[in-house]
């Protein structure tokens, strides 16, 4: 599956994402997407084929964006701790800014109603893991990071903290007095992100 999309395809994907998140995959028709995107149905079929293939493309589109930024991060002139902190910031920012796709993914993975070909998505995730591995290995070679790190568990530790917070949003909004959408997003961007950075740092570096 291709991982690069033109402007018209991106417009269709963004419309589909919003509708899938609002009405569910089954509750959204190709006709709904075409109407909202102000295009004809044939164009969606031409670009994506079926509705299932459109969903697959949407997942890959969102994942590709993170992969590209991680590739850039690897090349930046930063020390390993700064790279890890920036990686966490990138993940949390992207996920919080694209909650729709994760809502869709959660439903699709839990319902298992249909077969979705996620081979391209899996390959992108493997690439993201390799980026993380390269940062950690650099830190290990420099004597900054511990040798016994279980690298595949770092990403779920980052994402799990965010998702627990978001899945319990009403509780934390009340507890932390986050009265507006802006308050909530600022808290995630600052305090929650910093907490996750400190947690991962504690897992990676030697105790002083």
N, C-alpha and C positions, 0 to 999 in steps of 0.2 A: 504493500500500500504506500502511496506517495505521502510525503510529509511536508510538501510545500504547496501552497494554495494561492490562487490569484485573488484579486480584490472582490470579485463577484462571488466566488466560492466562500470567502471569509464572511461576506455579508450574509449569505444563506446559512452558514454554520452558526453565526451569532444569533440569528433569528430563531433557528431550530433549538439552540441551547436554551434560550429564554422560554420558549413554548414547552419544551420537554420538562423543564424544571417546574413550570407553572401547572401544566395539565397532565404531566406524565407522558412516557413514550407512547403507550397505548391510546391515550386520550388525545394525541396530536396526530393529525393526518398530513399527508404531503400537501393536500389542498390548503390546509391551515397555514403551513409554512410558506407556500407560494403566495398566498393572499397577503400575509404579513410582510413578506419581502418584496411585494409588488413585482412579481415575475410570473411567468407561466410555469405550469407543472412540468412541462417537457424539459425545461432548463435544469430542474433538480435531477430528473432522471438522467439527463445527459452528463451532468457533472458527477453524480454520486451513485446512480443506479437505484437501489432500493432504499427504504427508510432505515433498515438495519445498517446498510453500508454508509449512510449519512451519519448515523450515530458513531460508527467506528471511526469515520473521518474526523468527527468532532472531538473524540477522545484523543486521537493522535495530534490534532491541531493544538490542543491545549498543552499536551505533554511536550510537543516539539519546542514550544516557546521556552519552557524551563530548561530543556536540554541545551538550547543555543546559548542561554545566559550562563549556564554552568561551564560550557566550553570556553567562554570568554573569561570567566572567573579564574579558571585554572592557569591562564596565561598572565594574570595580573601580578604586579610586583608587590606582593603582600606576604607576610609570614603565615605559616600554617594555621595559627590560632585566628588571625584576621580573616583568612579564607573561610574557615569553618563558621565564624560569626556571620560573614557575609552570605554564605550558603544558607544558613538558617533564616536570615532576614529575607532572602530571596524566596525560599519555600513558603514561609508564612505569609509574605506579601502576596504572592501569586495565588495561593489557596484562598486566602481571605477575600481577594479581589475577584475570584472566579468560583464562588460558592455553588453556583448553578450546576456546573459540570460534576462536582463532587456529590451533590444531592442526587443527580441522575445516576452516577456510578454506584453509589451506595444502594439505590433501589434495584438497579439491574443485577448487581452481584448477589444481593440477598434474595431476590425473587427467582432468579435462574429460569425465567419464563422463555428465554430464547437463546439460541446459540449466537454469540457475538465473536467475531474473529478479532482477537486482541493481540495477534502476533506482533504487529508493528508497535503497539503500545508496550508490550513486554520487552521488545528490543530497546525501546527508548528508556525504559526503566533500568535495564541492564547497563545502558550507557551512563545514566545518572549515577548508578552505583559505582561504576568505574571512576567517574569524576571524584566521588567521595573517597574512594580507595586511594586515588593518587594523592589527594591532599593529606590523608592520614599517614600514608607511607612516607611522604616527604617529612611530616612531623616526627615520625619514628626514626627516620634516618638522621635527623638533626638532634635526636635525644630529647625532644619536647613531649612526645606522646608515648604512652605505655605500649608495650609489645603485645599484650594479651587482649586487645580490643576486638570485640565481635562486631566487625564493620557492618554486616547486613542488618543488625538491630539498631543502628544509629538512626536511620531514616524513620522507622516506625516509632522510635522514642520521640523524635521531633514532631511527627504528624499526630501521634496519639495524644500528646499533650494538647495540641491545638484542637483536635476534634472533640476531646472530652469537654474542653471549655465551651466550644461552640454548641455541642449537643445539649449542654446544660445552660444555655444562654440566659433564660429567665432567672434562674437561681443566682448566677453570677452578676447579672445586671442589678438585681435587688441587693445582693450582698455587698457589692462594690460601688453602689450608687451610680451606675452607668445609665443615665436617664435618657440619652439620645443615641441615635445611630452613630453620630460623630464621636461621642464619648466612648462608645463600644469599640469602634475602629481604632481610635487613638490608643486605647488601653492595649489592644492586641499588637499594634505597631511598636509600642514602647515597652510597657511593663511585661506583658506575656512573652514577647520576643526575647527580651533581656533575661527573663527567668529560664527560658529554654536554652539560651546560649550558655548561661551559668551551669545548667544541668549537664549539658553535653561536654562542656569544658571540664567539669568534675569527673566525668567518665573517661576523658582522654588523657589528662595530664597527671604526672606523678604528684603524690601528696608532698607538700613542702614541710 
